[in-house]
Amino acid sequence: MVRSMFAGVAGLKSHQQKMDVIGNNIANVNTWGYKAYSFNFQDSIYSTSIRSSEGVTNAGAYGGRNPSQVGYGSSMASISFQYTTGAPSPTDNDLDCMIDGTGLFLVGGMVNGGISDIKSSGLMLTRVGLFTVDNNGYLVDANKNYVYGYALVDGTGIPEVPAQAATAKGSTDVTVGPYDNTNNGYPVTILGQTYYVTATDLEDQVAQWISKATKESKETVTKVPGGAGATAPVEADYKKNPDDTVTITGDATNGWTVTVTTKAGEFANLRISKDSVNANNSKVNLTITTKEMGAGTEAQLPTDATPANGWTVTPGVAYEEAIPAEFEDSLSPIRIPYDPDTGSQYNLQSYSISDTGVIAGIDIENRPITMGQLALIAVENPNGLEKTSGYYFNIGENAGGVEFVKPGEGPVGFIKSKFLEMPNVDLANEFSNMITTQRGFQANSKIITVTDEMLQELVNMKR
């Protein structure tokens, strides 16, 4: 009779444990990456009243008999979690991500050197990709743990050469000789080429196109006065692009400096004004800078100007395509790389994570910079993981094989950027389980009550 009391108490305990599991599931209904747990009952130990025996077919013998047993209630068989992917929840953080598959992220404290054995690393696993970048440029999670992945091989994943404009610098010599009756004009020599102009033309302007433009246009003539009240020796006359600029500084005494900025392969046309032309040699310093930069772009020189006669030419280059990223074979904390030219970290302004876990950023100069690639951990038996505080797992003894792979390789899945994984708790199922658990608890308590009444009747028999 007392066995029923023990069975009822055991049932109460096991149903209370199941209610604890249900309560924990409901409490984490909004916890990122949470996996719902399920409680599994088993019947408790048994007392055998009559053991089984086999039958004998000899004359006068008897047949077999089944055992007679009575149990002592129920107990917990196991508590397992449901390792299914939760629904994606969109976020606004560029570094938030979730795993669409069975893999886990590897996080933890700083470990020096590359990691090749996950089990002995002392690091933790998680399904929550709530990441940011700290003050040292490391990728970390919300609890300050470093995020591990494949680091860049030195010299890859970054721009090779910074952009530079193509330039040409030199001086233009202008000389005017006495009137030449044979050619009916004043000889004006510019860059070694002589032009004969009339007095009227000399009074207006002596034109010399410092350009290789195929078409001359005089529609956008802009006169720029020089310093000290003098007229500048040149004025802009030809602008193929409205963004082209001509800047003139200096004065008639100290000379003039002209800076022309054009698109690559084009020239702003200049002409020498009459006020700078006289019987004495007049020199104009000229710099041409191209706006559009490309690898190998040459600065176009004015007519007859060559490096041999005093001009300096610097070819222009653009930002090269980022050197294709190559990654190390072992794991280490993911970090913003250093610029080999400046020795400081790149100043990244925005981030993105690809489906394969490659983290890239755009620096302040609008260049793409690769940080590294996330690693995903494949666990042979996910239910062998041990839950710790927060949303972390430790690798238990029964977890089986644990390997790190790149996202997109095998069942570990891909990375979904700007999403976090919602819990896989089914509220309808949890409330249904709550009702059945409550009724089970109530039924077991009734067994205790009835057993108590039976014991009371037994005690009252002696009265």
Secondary structure, DSSP 8 states (H G I E B T S, - for coil): -HHHHHHHHHHHHHHHHHHHHHHHHHHTTT-TT---EEEEEEE--EEEEE--B----STT----B--EEEE--EEEEEEEE------EEE-S-TTEEEEESS-BEEEES--SS-B--STTT--EEES-EEEEE-TTSBEEETTS-EEEEEEB-TT-SS-SS--B--EEEEEEEEEE---BTTTTBEEEEETTEEEEE-HHHHHHEE-------SS---S--B----STT---SEEEEE-SSTT-EEEEEEETTTEEEEEEEE-TT---EEEEEGGG-SSS-EEEEEEEEESS--TTB-----TT--GGGT-EEE-BB---------B-SSBEE-B--B-TTTSSB--EEEEEE-TT-EEEEEETTS-EEEEEEE-EEEES-GGGEEE-STTEEEE-TTS--EEEE-TTSGGG-EEEETEEE-----HHHHHHHHHHHHHHHHHHHHHHHHHHHHHHHHHHTT-
